[in-house]
Amino acid sequence: MNNKPQAEDMHLETDTEDDVKGPPILFSEFEAALSELKNGKAEGKDGIPAELLKALGVKGKRELYDICNEICYR
């Protein structure tokens, strides 16, 4: 028995009001999330291994952080 939601059951919220989204992600939260990624696991759909994300320098992390916030809060 598969209790996981199926792709056709999911939908993107396209009309969410800004006040419902919450505050932007803090850079410190972003760095903490990166550090919690487990090494040696299979990549996701993006094909990017955790080790690569964790190895980003400050400039790369800042760029990825900005992209994440832009996706969430555009």
Beta strands, then each sheet from edge to edge (+ up, - down):
end
